[in-house]
Amino acid sequence: MPKEIAQIGAVLGREFAYELIEPVAQRPENELQAALGQLGDAGLLFCRGTAPHASYLFKHALVQDAAYSTLLRGRRQELHARVAAALEQHFSDLVERQPELLAHHLTAAGDTERAVDQWLKAGQHAAARLAYLEAIAHLKRGLGLLHSLPESPVRNGREIELQLALGLCLYPAKGAVEAKPVYMRALELAESSGEPQQRFEALYGVWQSTRDNVSGGIAAASPLSERLLRMAEREGDDGLRLQAHHSGWATWHYAGDPAKTREHAGAGRLLYDPTKHASHRLVYGGHDPGVCAGSHSAHAEWLLGYPEKARASVVEALALAERIAHPFTLSLVFINSSVVYLNRHEPERALRQLEAAEALAAEQRLSLVYEPGMLRGVALLGQGAVDEAIARIREGVARWTRLGRTLFLPYGLAFLAEGLARHGDRAAALATLREGLATADATGEHMWDAELHRVTGTVLLAENKPDEGQAALQQAIRIAQAQQAKSLELRAARDLARLWGEQGRRAGARDLLAPVFGWFTEGFDTADLKEAKTLLDHLA
């Protein structure tokens, strides 16, 4: 009798309660308590409390393993099935809190179909608590079991749910590289046998992970975003429309069209309701669409020449994220706001936001959407710490590349080149700028093209190549104008006007810079506009 009770206890786990072993053992109360007492007297179990309110702990995990290993396969499955039944019948609250416990016993009992469903519940439960690594482990257990079931529409439906749940967890925890094949598999299944909502979610996941990590990512993501918009219109669902616009603002931002970015973000913000769409942050990319729309609006507004509107959008997005208190959303808005402050030449503010993003990511074990070391280097460059800035940006670029990530690399490479040029290594700066432009061409991420050409122009001028430098600055102006990126046009026009002023072409320099500066209606206390005003005063 004590041996049998030890075996049952081993099936329950290293620690178990009397109230659970009783229905599983199916023995008279006096016999069960006597056997447990003998195991305690033998030093194999430690007992806390008095039955029926007692709990028991195996002296060592090896003792539990030894008892478990003496069970024949059939008996082992029978006992696990009994435990599963007892949990469902008598411990529903425990199963609600720890669904993986029932999943484990159903798996060991050989009840594969129900085990798969329970692992899915366990994964979703962990994901709702933002325990992404735990959720990933549960969902992978479910997928592993699923492959032992015969192929059928029901099996495919289960796999779609598991893959979608897994992709949603992989994206914030591991990044887009690991999430993409999971979403691709979900889309493959959903297109043949899934519901419209599942097809949309899978396509959204493919769009997002494509945008973030592959060669040609932005270019390849654009038609996927268009598909999402068409699908949302066909279904006539405002929630799908919101997320289709989400894909639009997050694609066109990196593609280099801030006007379209602001258009999609504005449409999304009109559709967004923080209560109605609270569940979206658990389905689409693991973050809140309203906060994301505000963050991308800020980027677009700065590029379009509205630095004060950009700052206001950052403040509004931060406030919404703090009210929602959703960790991945907070990390996203922290790091996005750091970029807006960097663009405004406010490195101290940028560093505060970046530190908040890194601390939250470390605490919650999250993957950040931009490489933080690279952005830290950009901030250090803005503070004049050139050598440290170069080292940080180089480390960040190398780390991002090793992870297979490309998003924001052209941005980082432009600042790395600027640091190298300040350090006097102009040949390395030009090589870095060529790499940045090649990366932009390969990925379709053209948001920072004007700056790559502008910095190229300033380095060529420092190399005493005025004709080539002027051509690069003029190209920067043309790109910025085509993108309606007034802030970038101002920078390039300022540098070209400075060159012309040094060459004695003061009237031409004023005629170039004055209309661009005169277009602005706000942000006159920002560094770019102050520099342009000082130069215009000098040229007068």
C-alpha positions as CSV (number, residue, x, y, z in Angstrom):
1,M,0.0,0.0,0.0
2,P,2.7,2.7,0.8
3,K,4.4,1.9,-2.5
4,E,1.2,2.4,-4.4
5,I,0.5,5.7,-2.7
6,A,4.0,6.9,-3.3
7,Q,3.5,6.1,-7.0
8,I,0.2,8.1,-7.1
9,G,1.9,11.0,-5.3
10,A,4.7,10.9,-7.8
11,V,2.1,11.3,-10.6
12,L,0.7,14.3,-8.8
13,G,4.1,16.0,-8.5
14,R,6.9,16.8,-6.1
15,E,4.4,18.4,-3.8
16,F,0.7,17.5,-3.6
17,A,-2.3,18.0,-1.3
18,Y,-4.3,15.4,0.6
19,E,-7.6,16.7,-1.0
20,L,-6.2,15.9,-4.4
21,I,-4.6,12.5,-3.7
22,E,-7.8,11.3,-2.0
23,P,-10.0,11.1,-5.1
24,V,-7.2,9.8,-7.3
25,A,-6.1,7.0,-4.9
26,Q,-9.7,5.8,-4.4
27,R,-8.9,4.1,-1.1
28,P,-10.6,4.2,2.3
29,E,-9.6,7.3,4.3
30,N,-8.0,5.3,7.1
31,E,-5.9,3.3,4.7
32,L,-4.7,6.3,2.7
33,Q,-3.8,8.3,5.8
34,A,-1.9,5.2,7.2
35,A,0.1,4.8,4.0
36,L,1.0,8.5,3.9
37,G,2.0,8.3,7.6
38,Q,4.3,5.3,6.8
39,L,5.9,7.2,3.9
40,G,6.5,10.1,6.3
41,D,8.0,7.8,9.0
42,A,10.3,6.4,6.4
43,G,11.6,9.9,5.6
44,L,10.3,9.8,2.0
45,L,7.6,12.4,2.5
46,F,7.4,15.6,4.6
47,C,3.9,16.4,5.8
48,R,2.6,19.9,6.6
49,G,-0.8,20.1,8.5
50,T,-3.3,17.4,9.3
51,A,-5.4,15.5,6.9
52,P,-7.7,16.4,5.2
53,H,-6.0,19.8,5.2
54,A,-2.5,18.4,4.8
55,S,0.1,18.8,2.0
56,Y,3.0,16.5,1.2
57,L,6.5,17.0,-0.3
58,F,8.8,14.3,-1.5
59,K,12.1,14.5,0.4
60,H,14.0,14.8,-2.9
61,A,13.1,15.0,-6.6
62,L,15.0,11.7,-7.0
63,V,12.6,10.0,-4.6
64,Q,9.7,11.2,-6.7
65,D,11.4,10.1,-9.9
66,A,12.2,6.6,-8.5
67,A,8.5,6.1,-7.5
68,Y,7.3,7.3,-10.9
69,S,9.7,5.1,-12.8
70,T,8.3,1.9,-11.3
71,L,4.9,2.5,-12.9
72,L,4.0,0.6,-16.0
73,R,2.9,2.7,-19.0
74,G,-0.7,1.7,-18.8
75,R,-1.0,2.3,-15.0
76,R,0.8,5.6,-15.4
77,Q,-1.7,6.8,-18.1
78,E,-4.6,5.6,-15.9
79,L,-3.4,7.6,-12.9
80,H,-2.8,10.7,-15.0
81,A,-6.4,10.4,-16.4
82,R,-7.7,10.1,-12.8
83,V,-5.8,13.2,-11.8
84,A,-7.2,15.1,-14.8
85,A,-10.7,14.0,-14.0
86,A,-10.3,15.0,-10.3
87,L,-8.9,18.4,-11.3
88,E,-11.9,19.1,-13.6
89,Q,-14.5,17.8,-11.2
90,H,-13.2,19.2,-7.9
91,F,-10.6,21.9,-8.6
92,S,-12.0,24.1,-11.3
93,D,-10.5,27.2,-9.7
94,L,-7.0,25.7,-9.7
95,V,-7.4,24.7,-13.4
96,E,-8.6,28.2,-14.2
97,R,-5.4,29.6,-12.5
98,Q,-3.0,27.0,-13.8
99,P,-4.4,25.5,-17.0
100,E,-1.0,24.0,-17.8
101,L,-1.5,21.6,-14.8
102,L,-4.5,19.9,-16.5
103,A,-2.7,20.0,-19.8
104,H,0.2,18.1,-18.4
105,H,-2.0,15.3,-17.0
106,L,-4.1,15.0,-20.1
107,T,-0.8,14.7,-22.1
108,A,0.6,12.0,-19.9
109,A,-2.8,10.2,-19.9
110,G,-2.6,10.0,-23.7
111,D,-5.7,12.2,-24.2
112,T,-4.1,14.1,-27.0
113,E,-7.0,16.0,-28.5
114,R,-8.0,17.5,-25.2
115,A,-4.4,18.0,-24.2
116,V,-3.8,20.2,-27.3
117,D,-6.8,22.3,-26.5
118,Q,-5.6,22.7,-22.9
119,W,-2.1,23.7,-23.9
120,L,-3.7,26.4,-26.1
121,K,-5.6,27.6,-23.1
122,A,-2.4,27.5,-21.0
123,G,-0.6,29.5,-23.6
124,Q,-3.3,32.1,-23.9
125,H,-3.5,32.4,-20.1
126,A,0.2,33.0,-19.8
127,A,0.1,35.5,-22.8
128,A,-2.7,37.5,-21.1
129,R,-0.3,37.8,-18.1
130,L,2.4,38.9,-20.5
131,A,4.5,35.8,-19.5
132,Y,5.5,35.4,-23.1
133,L,8.3,32.9,-22.7
134,E,6.1,30.6,-20.6
135,A,3.3,31.0,-23.1
136,I,5.7,30.0,-26.0
137,A,6.7,26.8,-24.2
138,H,3.0,25.9,-23.6
139,L,2.0,26.6,-27.2
140,K,4.9,24.6,-28.6
141,R,3.9,21.7,-26.4
142,G,0.5,21.8,-28.0
143,L,1.9,22.0,-31.5
144,G,4.2,19.1,-30.8
145,L,1.2,16.9,-29.7
146,L,-0.9,18.1,-32.6
147,H,1.4,16.5,-35.2
148,S,0.5,13.1,-33.8
149,L,-3.1,13.5,-34.7
150,P,-4.5,12.5,-38.1
151,E,-4.9,15.4,-40.5
152,S,-8.5,16.8,-40.6
153,P,-10.3,20.1,-40.8
154,V,-10.6,20.1,-37.0
155,R,-6.9,19.5,-36.6
156,N,-6.1,22.3,-39.0
157,G,-8.4,24.6,-37.1
158,R,-6.6,23.8,-33.9
159,E,-3.2,24.4,-35.5
160,I,-4.3,27.8,-36.9
161,E,-5.3,28.9,-33.3
162,L,-2.0,27.6,-31.9
163,Q,0.2,29.2,-34.6
164,L,-1.6,32.6,-34.2
165,A,-1.2,32.5,-30.5
166,L,2.4,31.5,-30.8
167,G,3.2,34.2,-33.3
168,L,1.6,36.8,-31.1
169,C,4.0,35.8,-28.2
170,L,7.1,35.4,-30.3
171,Y,6.9,38.9,-31.8
172,P,7.2,40.9,-28.5
173,A,9.5,38.3,-26.8
174,K,11.8,37.2,-29.6
175,G,11.2,39.5,-32.5
176,A,10.0,39.3,-36.0
177,V,12.5,36.8,-37.3
178,E,11.1,34.0,-35.2
179,A,7.5,35.1,-35.6
180,K,7.4,35.2,-39.4
181,P,7.5,31.4,-40.2
182,V,4.8,30.8,-37.6
183,Y,2.5,33.4,-39.1
184,M,3.3,32.1,-42.6
185,R,2.1,28.6,-41.6
186,A,-1.0,30.1,-40.0
187,L,-1.8,32.0,-43.2
188,E,-1.2,28.9,-45.3
189,L,-3.8,27.0,-43.2
190,A,-6.2,29.9,-42.8
191,E,-6.4,30.5,-46.6
192,S,-7.5,26.9,-47.2
193,S,-9.8,26.3,-44.2
194,G,-9.8,29.2,-41.8
195,E,-12.4,31.9,-40.8
196,P,-12.1,35.4,-42.2
197,Q,-11.0,36.7,-38.8
198,Q,-8.2,34.1,-38.7
199,R,-7.1,34.9,-42.3
200,F,-6.9,38.6,-41.4
201,E,-4.9,37.9,-38.2
202,A,-2.5,35.6,-40.0
203,L,-2.0,38.1,-42.8
204,Y,-1.4,40.9,-40.3
205,G,1.2,38.8,-38.6
206,V,2.9,38.0,-41.9
207,W,2.8,41.7,-42.8
208,Q,4.3,42.8,-39.5
209,S,7.1,40.3,-39.4
210,T,7.9,40.9,-43.1
211,R,8.2,44.6,-42.5
212,D,10.6,44.1,-39.6
213,N,13.1,41.6,-40.7
214,V,13.7,40.6,-44.3
215,S,15.6,42.0,-47.2
216,G,13.1,44.0,-49.1
217,G,11.0,44.1,-46.0
218,I,9.2,47.4,-46.4
219,A,8.7,46.9,-50.2
220,A,7.4,43.4,-49.6
221,A,5.1,44.7,-46.7
222,S,3.4,47.3,-48.8
223,P,1.3,44.9,-50.9
224,L,0.4,42.9,-47.8
225,S,-0.9,46.1,-46.2
226,E,-3.0,46.8,-49.3
227,R,-4.4,43.3,-49.0
228,L,-5.3,43.9,-45.4
229,L,-7.1,47.1,-46.4
230,R,-9.1,45.4,-49.1
231,M,-10.0,42.5,-46.7
232,A,-11.2,44.9,-44.0
233,E,-13.4,46.8,-46.5
234,R,-14.8,43.5,-47.8
235,E,-15.7,42.3,-44.3
236,G,-17.1,45.7,-43.2
237,D,-15.7,45.5,-39.7
238,D,-14.4,48.6,-38.0
239,G,-11.9,46.6,-35.9
240,L,-10.4,45.1,-39.0
241,R,-10.4,48.6,-40.6
242,L,-8.5,50.0,-37.6
243,Q,-5.8,47.3,-37.9
244,A,-5.6,47.6,-41.7
245,H,-4.9,51.3,-41.2
246,H,-2.4,50.2,-38.5
247,S,-0.5,48.3,-41.2
248,G,-0.7,51.4,-43.5
249,W,0.8,53.9,-41.1
250,A,3.5,51.5,-40.0
251,T,4.4,50.7,-43.6
252,W,4.4,54.1,-45.2
253,H,6.4,55.6,-42.3
254,Y,9.4,53.5,-43.1
255,A,8.8,53.6,-46.9
256,G,9.3,57.4,-46.7
257,D,5.8,58.8,-47.2
258,P,5.0,60.8,-44.0
259,A,1.8,62.3,-45.6
260,K,0.3,58.8,-46.1
261,T,1.6,57.8,-42.6
262,R,-0.4,60.7,-41.1
263,E,-3.4,59.9,-43.2
264,H,-3.6,56.3,-42.1
265,A,-2.8,57.2,-38.4
266,G,-5.5,59.8,-38.5
267,A,-8.1,57.3,-39.9
268,G,-7.0,54.8,-37.2
269,R,-7.4,57.3,-34.4
270,L,-10.9,58.1,-35.5
271,L,-11.8,54.4,-35.4
272,Y,-10.0,53.7,-32.2
273,D,-11.8,53.2,-28.9
274,P,-9.6,52.3,-25.9
275,T,-12.3,50.2,-24.3
276,K,-13.8,48.6,-27.4
277,H,-10.4,47.8,-28.8
278,A,-8.6,46.8,-25.6
279,S,-8.5,43.1,-26.8
280,H,-6.5,44.2,-29.9
281,R,-3.3,44.5,-28.0
282,L,-3.6,40.8,-27.3
283,V,-4.2,39.9,-30.9
284,Y,-2.4,42.3,-33.3
285,G,1.4,42.7,-32.7
286,G,1.1,42.6,-29.0
287,H,0.5,46.4,-28.6
288,D,-2.2,49.0,-28.5
289,P,-3.2,50.5,-31.9
290,G,-4.2,53.8,-30.4
291,V,-0.8,54.4,-28.8
292,C,0.9,53.2,-32.0
293,A,-1.1,55.6,-34.1
294,G,-0.1,58.5,-31.8
295,S,3.6,57.5,-31.9
296,H,3.7,57.3,-35.7
297,S,1.7,60.5,-36.0
298,A,4.5,62.1,-34.1
299,H,7.2,60.8,-36.4
300,A,5.2,61.9,-39.5
301,E,4.5,65.4,-38.0
302,W,8.1,66.0,-37.4
303,L,9.1,64.9,-40.9
304,L,6.3,67.0,-42.4
305,G,7.6,70.1,-40.6
306,Y,5.5,70.3,-37.4
307,P,7.9,69.7,-34.5
308,E,5.5,71.1,-31.9
309,K,2.6,68.9,-33.1
310,A,5.1,66.0,-33.0
311,R,5.9,66.7,-29.4
312,A,2.3,67.0,-28.5
313,S,1.5,63.7,-30.1
314,V,4.3,62.1,-28.2
315,V,3.0,63.4,-24.9
316,E,-0.5,62.3,-25.8
317,A,0.7,58.8,-26.8
318,L,2.7,58.5,-23.6
319,A,-0.3,59.5,-21.5
320,L,-2.5,56.9,-23.2
321,A,0.1,54.2,-22.8
322,E,0.5,54.9,-19.1
323,R,-3.3,54.8,-18.6
324,I,-3.4,51.4,-20.4
325,A,-0.4,50.2,-18.5
326,H,0.4,47.5,-21.1
327,P,4.2,46.7,-20.9
328,F,4.9,46.1,-24.6
329,T,2.9,49.1,-25.6
330,L,4.8,51.2,-23.1
331,S,8.1,49.9,-24.4
332,L,7.1,50.8,-27.9
333,V,6.0,54.4,-27.1
334,F,9.1,55.0,-24.9
335,I,11.5,54.0,-27.8
336,N,9.4,55.8,-30.5
337,S,9.4,59.0,-28.4
338,S,13.1,58.7,-28.0
339,V,13.5,58.9,-31.8
340,V,11.2,62.0,-32.0
341,Y,13.3,63.7,-29.4
342,L,16.5,62.7,-31.2
343,N,15.1,64.3,-34.4
344,R,14.4,67.4,-32.4
345,H,18.0,67.5,-31.2
346,E,17.0,66.9,-27.6
347,P,19.4,64.0,-26.6
348,E,18.8,64.3,-22.9
349,R,15.0,63.7,-23.3
350,A,15.7,61.0,-25.8
351,L,18.0,59.2,-23.3
352,R,15.4,59.3,-20.5
353,Q,12.8,57.7,-22.8
354,L,15.3,55.1,-24.0
355,E,16.4,54.2,-20.5
356,A,12.7,53.7,-19.6
357,A,12.3,51.4,-22.6
358,E,15.4,49.3,-21.8
359,A,14.4,48.9,-18.1
360,L,10.9,47.8,-19.0
361,A,12.2,45.4,-21.7
362,A,14.6,43.8,-19.2
363,E,12.0,43.6,-16.5
364,Q,9.3,42.1,-18.8
365,R,11.7,40.2,-21.1
366,L,10.5,42.0,-24.2
367,S,12.1,42.5,-27.6
368,L,12.4,46.2,-28.5
369,V,11.3,47.3,-32.0
370,Y,14.5,49.4,-32.5
371,E,18.0,48.5,-31.5
372,P,18.5,50.5,-28.2
373,G,22.3,50.6,-28.3
374,M,22.2,52.2,-31.7
375,L,19.8,54.9,-30.5
376,R,21.9,55.5,-27.4
377,G,24.9,56.1,-29.6
378,V,22.9,58.7,-31.6
379,A,22.0,60.5,-28.4
380,L,25.6,60.5,-27.3
381,L,26.6,62.0,-30.6
382,G,24.1,64.7,-30.0
383,Q,25.9,65.4,-26.6
384,G,29.3,65.6,-28.3
385,A,30.6,62.2,-27.0
386,V,31.8,61.2,-30.5
387,D,34.1,58.3,-29.7
388,E,31.6,56.6,-27.3
389,A,28.8,57.3,-29.8
390,I,30.7,55.6,-32.6
391,A,31.3,52.5,-30.5
392,R,27.7,52.3,-29.3
393,I,26.3,52.7,-32.8
394,R,28.7,50.1,-34.3
395,E,27.8,47.6,-31.5
396,G,24.1,48.2,-32.1
397,V,24.3,47.8,-35.8
398,A,26.3,44.6,-35.4
399,R,23.9,43.2,-32.9
400,W,20.8,44.1,-35.0
401,T,22.4,42.5,-38.1
402,R,23.2,39.3,-36.2
403,L,19.6,39.1,-35.2
404,G,18.5,39.4,-38.8
405,R,16.8,42.7,-38.2
406,T,17.0,45.6,-40.6
407,L,14.4,48.1,-39.4
408,F,16.0,51.5,-38.7
409,L,19.5,50.4,-39.9
410,P,19.7,53.3,-42.5
411,Y,19.0,55.7,-39.6
412,G,21.7,54.3,-37.5
413,L,24.2,54.1,-40.3
414,A,23.6,57.8,-41.2
415,F,24.6,58.8,-37.6
416,L,27.5,56.4,-37.5
417,A,28.8,58.2,-40.7
418,E,28.3,61.6,-39.1
419,G,30.3,60.4,-36.0
420,L,33.1,59.0,-38.2
421,A,33.3,62.2,-40.2
422,R,33.6,64.3,-36.9
423,H,36.3,61.9,-35.8
424,G,38.2,62.7,-39.1
425,D,37.7,59.3,-40.7
426,R,35.9,60.5,-43.8
427,A,36.7,57.5,-46.0
428,A,35.0,55.2,-43.4
429,A,32.1,57.7,-43.2
430,L,31.5,57.6,-47.0
431,A,31.7,53.8,-47.0
432,T,29.1,53.7,-44.1
433,L,26.8,56.1,-46.1
434,R,27.0,53.8,-49.1
435,E,26.0,50.9,-46.9
436,G,23.1,52.9,-45.5
437,L,21.8,53.7,-49.0
438,A,22.3,50.1,-50.1
439,T,20.4,48.9,-47.1
440,A,17.6,51.3,-47.9
441,D,17.4,50.0,-51.5
442,A,17.5,46.4,-50.3
443,T,14.8,46.8,-47.7
444,G,12.6,49.6,-49.2
445,E,13.1,51.7,-46.0
446,H,13.5,55.1,-47.5
447,M,12.5,57.3,-44.6
448,W,16.0,58.5,-44.0
449,D,17.3,58.7,-47.6
450,A,17.4,62.5,-47.7
451,E,19.6,62.5,-44.6
452,L,21.9,59.8,-46.0
453,H,22.5,62.0,-49.1
454,R,22.8,65.2,-47.0
455,V,25.5,63.7,-44.7
456,T,27.2,62.4,-47.9
457,G,27.3,65.9,-49.2
458,T,28.8,67.4,-46.0
459,V,31.5,64.7,-45.9
460,L,32.4,65.2,-49.6
461,L,32.6,69.0,-49.0
462,A,35.0,68.2,-46.1
463,E,37.0,66.1,-48.6
464,N,37.3,69.2,-50.7
465,K,35.0,67.9,-53.4
466,P,32.6,70.8,-53.8
467,D,30.9,69.7,-57.0
468,E,30.2,66.2,-55.7
469,G,29.2,67.6,-52.3
470,Q,26.8,70.1,-53.9
471,A,25.2,67.3,-56.1
472,A,24.6,65.2,-53.0
473,L,23.0,68.0,-51.1
474,Q,20.8,68.9,-54.1
475,Q,19.7,65.2,-54.3
476,A,18.9,65.4,-50.6
477,I,16.7,68.4,-51.2
478,R,14.9,66.7,-54.2
479,I,14.2,63.5,-52.1
480,A,12.9,65.6,-49.1
481,Q,10.6,67.6,-51.4
482,A,9.3,64.4,-53.0
483,Q,8.5,63.0,-49.6
484,Q,7.1,66.4,-48.3
485,A,9.6,66.0,-45.5
486,K,10.1,69.7,-44.7
487,S,12.3,69.1,-41.7
488,L,14.8,67.1,-43.8
489,E,14.5,69.7,-46.7
490,L,15.4,72.4,-44.2
491,R,18.6,70.6,-43.1
492,A,19.7,70.0,-46.6
493,A,18.9,73.5,-47.8
494,R,20.7,74.9,-44.8
495,D,23.9,73.0,-45.6
496,L,23.8,73.9,-49.3
497,A,23.1,77.6,-48.5
498,R,26.1,77.6,-46.2
499,L,28.2,76.3,-49.0
500,W,26.9,78.9,-51.5
501,G,27.5,81.6,-48.9
502,E,31.1,80.5,-48.4
503,Q,31.5,80.6,-52.2
504,G,30.2,84.2,-52.3
505,R,26.8,83.3,-53.7
506,R,24.9,85.0,-50.9
507,A,21.8,86.0,-52.9
508,G,21.4,82.4,-54.2
509,A,21.9,81.0,-50.7
510,R,19.2,83.3,-49.3
511,D,16.8,82.5,-52.1
512,L,17.3,78.8,-51.5
513,L,17.0,78.8,-47.7
514,A,14.5,81.6,-47.0
515,P,11.4,80.0,-48.6
516,V,12.0,76.7,-46.8
517,F,12.5,78.5,-43.5
518,G,9.5,80.8,-44.2
519,W,7.2,77.8,-44.7
520,F,7.5,76.8,-41.0
521,T,4.8,78.1,-38.6
522,E,6.1,76.4,-35.4
523,G,9.2,74.9,-33.7
524,F,11.3,78.1,-33.9
525,D,13.0,77.1,-30.6
526,T,14.3,73.8,-32.1
527,A,17.9,73.5,-33.1
528,D,17.4,73.1,-36.8
529,L,15.2,76.2,-37.2
530,K,17.6,78.2,-34.9
531,E,20.6,77.2,-37.1
532,A,18.7,78.1,-40.3
533,K,17.7,81.5,-38.8
534,T,21.2,82.3,-37.7
535,L,22.5,81.4,-41.2
536,L,19.8,83.6,-42.9
537,D,20.8,86.5,-40.6
538,H,24.4,86.0,-41.6
539,L,23.5,86.0,-45.3
540,A,21.4,89.1,-45.1
